[in-house]
Amino acid sequence: MRRWWQDFTDLALPTACGGCGTPRTALCARCRAALTDGAARRVRPRPEPSGLPAVHAAAPYQGAVRQLVLAHKERGALALTGPLGEALAGAVGGGAGVGGAPRTALLHLVPVPSSRAATRARGHDPTRRIARAAAGALRRAGWAAQVLPVLRQRRGVRDQVGLDPGERRANLHGALRVAEGGHALLAVGGRVVIVDDVMTTGASLSEAARALSAVNGVRDLTAAVVAAPSDSFERNRN
């Protein structure tokens, strides 16, 4: 009931831009540009956790972009799902293009799972929602893309807020597994792309890669996020 009511009010009631607060629009032109107008780039956290695949991000996690991600995740601003999905699709496509994957190759988008407690508290799973929007945008652009939500949490983890990179890695190590039936879905070939809304230390993506790499047939593994810290972006090479 809560989710239905949130969907309805997002569509029916006046709103403000999730990035800057401009009234009567869920996303103003300036904040949309900050989110989606840049080219996806490779990002590397420092220090870089062991086992982290190549990660591409659409935008720096700062200013309006940070506010948009938080509005969608924590405040249920569902009107932002499409634009965030468009940004994630750019990061996925940028990484796949760099790797030379043809658009006919199947892209499996595997979202990093939220905990059950977080999903209940928020009333939705923001990463899975964005992943579905990204897959739709990729298909419209000619990619063969699908969402495979096959990762599950095998044990509880601490809240990551306030943990340093080493503590985050220790907190998450061994926390994810591939669900029953997921092995067969992943074994058909194609590129597996781990997706999330934000990369901070890379610990979540590294743990997801560990779980997925154990599946027979998974060899082409990358990651993509909507946003990452500005100091993690590699410089463009001329």
N, C-alpha and C positions, 0 to 999 in steps of 0.2 A: 504493500500500500504506500509506504514511504517513497519508494522509487518511482511509482506511477505519479504520485503527487508532485515530486520534484520535476519529473519530465514535463508535466503539464504547466507548472508555474514558470519553468524556464522558457516555455514557448508563449505563454499567455500574458505574463506580467512585464511591465517595463523593467529594463535592466541597465547595467552600466558596464563599460569595457572592463574585462577582467584584468587587463594589464595596467591601465592608467586611470580608470574611473570615469572616463568620458560618458555622459549619460545617453540613454536611449540606443545603445548599441552593445552587443555582447563582445565585439572586437573591433576596435577602430582601425583605420587604414594604417596608421603609424605603427601600432603594435603588431598588426598582421605582418607588416614588412619586416619588423625585427625578428619575427618568428620564422617566416618562410622565404624571405627574399635572398638569403645568403646561400652560397654553395656549401654542400655538406663537406666536412673536412675530417681527417683522421685525428683522433684524440688519444692521448696517453697520460694516465695519471702518474704522479710522482709521489712515492715510489710505485712502480708498476707491478701488480701482483703476478705471481707465477701462474701460467696457464691462461692468461687473458688473451682472447683472440683480437684480431684487428677490429677496432671500434671507430665508427663514424658518427658524428653529431651534426645536427642541423644548425644549432645556435648556441652561443654562450649562455650559461645559466646565471643571468644577472638581469637587473632592471625589470622591464616589462615581461620578458620571457619567463623569468622566475615567478612573477606574480600570476601569469597565465597558467603555468603548471600547477601552482598551489591552489588557484581558484578551481581548477578542474578536479584535482585530487582531493582536496580537503573540504571544499565548499560545494561540491557537486554542481559546478557550472557546466552542465552537459552541452550547452551550445558551443563550447570550445573543443568538443571532441573532434569535429571535422578538421578545423585548422591544425590542431595538434597532430592528428593523424596524417595530414598533408605534410607537415614538417618531418615526421618520422619516416614517411614514404621517401622523402628526399634523401634522408640519411641512409635508408636501406638501398635505394637505387644508386646513390653515390658510391657506396661500398661495393655493390655488385658490379657496377660499371668499371671501377678500378680493377677489380679482380678478373675482368674479362668474361663474365658470365653472360651468355646471350639471353635476350629477353624471353626466349622460348623455354629457357631452363626454369624449373620449378623452384620458387622461393618459399621455404617454410618459415614463417614468422613464429618464433616461440617466445611468448611473453614471460618475463620473470614474475613468478606468482607473488601476490600479496598474501599476508597471513590471513587466516580465517577471522581473527579478531579485528584486524584492520579493515577487512572487507565488510564485516558486520557494522563497524563503527561508521564507515563512510557511506554505506548503503550501495556500494558498487565496487568493482575492481577496475581502477582507472587505467592500468597498463593494458589489460585485455581489451578494454573498450577502445583505447587509442590504436592498439594493434589491428583491430578489425577495420577501423577507419583507414589505416595505412594500407592494408591489403586491398581495400576497395579502390583507393587512389592509384595504387600500383597496377591493378588490373585495368583501370581506365587508361593508363599510360602504356599498356601493351605487355606488362609483365605477367607471368603466370604465378600468382601469389596466393597463398592461403595461410590462415592462422592455425597453428597446432598448439593448443594450451596443454601440453603434456607434462610439464614440470609440476611436482608436488613437494610440499614441505614434509620431510620425514620426522622432524622434531621441532620443538619450539626454539626460538632464538630471542636474544635480548633486543630491546629497542636500540637501533644503531646510532641514535642521536647522542653526541658526546663521546663516541668511541673513536680512538685514533685508528689509522689504517691497519696496523697490526692487530688490534683488538677486533676490528671488523672482520678481518680474514679469519681469525680464530673463531669468532662468533658464528660465522656462516659455513665454515668448512664441514662438509658432509651433511649439510642441512637439506639438500635437494635431491630428489630422485625422479626418474622418468616413470610415469604411471603405467600400469598394466595396459597393454594395447598400444602404447606410445611407440614401442620399439618397431612394430610393424609399419606404423605410419611414417616413421622417420627413415626406414630402410629402403624406401622406393627411389632414393637418389635425389639429386638437386642440392641447392645450397640451403643450409640451416642458418637462420639469422636470429640470434637472441635479441629481443627488443625490450626496452624499458623507457620510462619517461626521462629519467636523469641518471647520469653516471657521476659519482663523486670520487670514491677511492677505487672503483672497479671491482670491489670484493664480491658483489652480487653477480656481476657478469662472469667473473672468474669461476665462481661456484657453479653457476648454470652451465658453463662450458665443460667443467669437470664431469658433471652428471651426463650431459649429452654426448661427450666424447667416448663414454663407455658403451654406447650403443653401436652394435655392428652396422657398418654401412655409412655412418656419419663421419665424413672426412672433410667436407667443405664447410667450415664453420666460421662465421663472422658475427659481429654484433653492431647494433645501431641504437641510438638514443635521440630523443628530442633535443636534449641540452646537456652540457657538461661545463665544468669550470673553465673560465676564459684562459687560464694559464696552462690548460691541458691541450689546447689546440696546436697542432703542428703548423709551422710557417709554410705558406705556399712557396713552392720551388719554381723559379722561372726557368 
